[in-house]
Structure formats: C-alpha cells, structure tokens
Amino acid sequence: MHRLMNFLLCCALSYGASFAVHATNADPLLLKNVLTGLSNHTAVRAGFTQTRSNPALMQPQISHGTLLFVLAHGMLWQTEQPYQETIALTGSRAARLDAQGKLQPIRDARGVSQVSQMLQSLLAGKPDDVLRQFDVQTSGTMTKWMLHFTPKQSRIAHVLASIDLNGNAFLEGIRIDMHDGSATDIRFTDARDAGAITAAEKSALGLP
C-alpha cells in the first residue's frame, strides 16, 4: 500500500505501541525543552515532501502534500502529487476521505494508527507515551535539534534501524532507515500555526 507513511506498516511499530521513558545518551533538559516547544503549537499546518528509496527501485518514489495537526484530535495527511488522497488519523483510527467527503475506515491500518499516535504524542510533548521501546540520543540546541531513536527489542531492531526527527520551533523532518537498505525521508516546509480550521477539516477530525 503506497499510502500514508507505509514505510512502517510492516515494520517494528506494528508489534505494539506502548511506550515509556528509557532515554540513553540524551540531554534530559534538551529533550524536555524540545517536546515542550513542540506542544506549544496546538494546531499546525505544513507542506511535506516524502521520498521513499529502496535498493530494488531504480528511482525513489516522491510525493508531495500538506499536513494539518491538531493537538488532542489528530492529523489530516493530504497527498496532492502524484495522486490525490486525504487520510484522517484520530487517536487509534485511520480513515480515508472519499470524493463525497465521507470517512471510510482503512483496512489493516494498525501500523499507520500507531505511527500517528507516536507522532501525536511527540508533538503533544508526552515522552512517557513514546520511548519505552526506543533509546533516544539528543543533539543540537533548541534552534536546531535532532532526536535519534533506536529500537531496544531485537525483533524490532532486526527490521528497523533508526528513526530521526529534527527541527526548531516546529518539526522539520522525519527519516526512517530500515535494515534492508530502504529509507523514507519526510521534509516539512512552511510549518506554522494553523489559523482558522475549515468546517470540512473539523468534521474529518471530529472537532466541534
């Protein structure tokens, strides 16, 4: 399924998504400040470019679109190129928005939902929900930081090599490296406070 963040649908996170803090080689103050800074933005919009590479592919697969994240409600991932699709991720649910504006549940979406919950927890500044199965290394400053996650469990580490997040006041990028040599890199652009949320967006995310 070449859809939302399918780089993790069949990898480690599909084994489970209960997390608690086990941070090693991390600056606790930097980690706390980064997550606190991210959580200060209760609703965020950004553009994205997602690049998926695989040793079996002649060329990387590239898609573009926009993201809307609303704290405590979820996110809308809107792919615009090379196809058009909108996915609503709310809590543990993942649904596709059809042409009539109705949400259709996505089959076998456990991995997508768990990735969504992981990102939502990070963006909400809740490390206790994110780090049980990962060690984390921190580097940089509040104006240019990176969080490097490596899995602790062997069954996860056998598939997933690492996850890197980087940013400043906003999340700027996510990179996932797999042990088979494949990788997914997502770059966010023009990240900003969301401003007014449309009626259609509120409906998709279950906002009043």
HELIX and SHEET records of a PDB file:
HELIX    1   1 ASN A    6  LEU A    8  5                                   3    
HELIX    2   2 ALA A   12  TYR A   15  5                                   4    
HELIX    3   3 PRO A   28  SER A   39  1                                  12    
HELIX    4   4 ARG A  110  LEU A  123  1                                  14    
HELIX    5   5 PRO A  127  ASP A  129  5                                   3    
HELIX    6   6 SER A  154  ALA A  157  1                                   4    
HELIX    7   7 ALA A  199  LEU A  205  1                                   7    
SHEET    1   A11 LEU A 103  PRO A 105  0                                        
SHEET    2   A11 ARG A  93  LEU A  97 -1                                        
SHEET    3   A11 GLU A  85  THR A  90 -1                                        
SHEET    4   A11 GLY A  74  GLN A  81 -1                                        
SHEET    5   A11 GLN A  61  VAL A  70 -1                                        
SHEET    6   A11 ALA A  43  SER A  53 -1                                        
SHEET    7   A11 ALA A 183  ASP A 193 -1                                        
SHEET    8   A11 LEU A 171  MET A 178 -1                                        
SHEET    9   A11 LEU A 160  GLY A 167 -1                                        
SHEET   10   A11 LYS A 144  PRO A 151 -1                                        
SHEET   11   A11 PHE A 134  THR A 141 -1                                        
END                                                                             
